[in-house]
Amino acid sequence: MPEKITADGTQNFSDFCVIDVRDYISAHRSPYPGADNIPLSYLKREWKKRSSCDKNILLIADDQREARLAAGIIKGKKTKAIYYTYS
């Protein structure tokens, strides 16, 4: 299970590959700086193309369920730690 991070301003998010798994509309309405928007429905296909990240992963999701699903897809391909936060 991914570990939750709260966005309180004390973390240095440059240490992460930030992936926004919210749908395009949610990501557009409240964008997360520096995040790649890959909606959950496209994540499995797109992650095969973009899985070159060698940092820990931070998922931006609408809720914990969405974060868990995304972490499950990524975890099969990645050995680094996965964290999440939701809006």
C-alpha positions in Angstrom: 0.0 0.0 0.0 1.3 3.5 -0.8 2.2 5.8 2.1 0.3 9.1 2.4 2.1 12.4 2.3 0.4 15.6 3.3 1.2 18.7 1.3 2.0 21.1 4.1 4.8 22.9 2.3 7.7 21.2 4.2 8.4 18.4 1.7 10.8 18.9 -1.2 8.7 17.4 -4.1 11.6 17.7 -6.5 12.8 14.4 -4.9 9.8 12.7 -6.5 8.4 11.8 -9.9 4.9 13.4 -9.5 2.1 11.8 -11.3 -1.4 13.2 -11.3 -3.9 10.3 -11.8 -7.0 12.4 -11.6 -9.1 12.9 -14.7 -8.2 15.7 -17.1 -10.9 18.0 -15.9 -10.0 17.8 -12.2 -6.3 18.2 -13.0 -7.0 21.2 -15.2 -9.2 22.9 -12.5 -6.7 22.5 -9.8 -3.3 21.8 -11.3 -0.4 20.4 -9.3 2.9 22.1 -10.2 5.4 19.8 -11.9 3.1 16.8 -12.2 2.5 14.7 -15.3 -1.2 14.2 -15.7 -1.9 10.5 -16.6 -5.5 9.7 -15.8 -6.0 6.4 -14.0 -7.9 4.9 -17.0 -4.8 5.5 -19.2 -2.1 4.7 -16.6 -1.4 1.1 -17.5 -0.8 1.9 -21.1 1.1 5.2 -20.6 3.3 3.9 -17.8 4.9 1.4 -20.2 6.0 4.4 -22.3 7.1 6.6 -19.4 8.5 4.3 -16.8 12.0 5.8 -16.9 11.7 7.6 -13.5 14.5 6.6 -11.0 13.1 8.6 -8.1 10.4 7.7 -5.6 6.9 8.3 -6.9 4.3 10.7 -5.6 0.7 10.1 -6.8 -1.9 12.9 -6.8 -5.3 11.3 -6.6 -9.0 12.2 -5.9 -9.2 9.7 -3.0 -7.4 6.8 -1.4 -9.0 4.2 -3.6 -7.7 5.8 -6.7 -4.3 6.1 -5.2 -4.3 2.4 -4.3 -5.3 1.4 -7.8 -2.6 3.5 -9.4 0.0 2.3 -7.0 -0.9 -1.3 -7.9 -0.4 -0.6 -11.6 3.0 1.1 -11.0 4.3 -1.2 -8.3 4.4 -4.1 -10.7 6.8 -2.2 -12.8 8.7 -0.2 -10.2 10.8 -1.0 -7.1 11.0 2.5 -5.7 8.7 3.7 -2.9 5.2 5.1 -3.8 3.6 7.9 -1.9 0.3 9.7 -2.4 -1.7 12.7 -1.5 -5.3 13.6 -2.6 -7.1 16.8 -3.2 
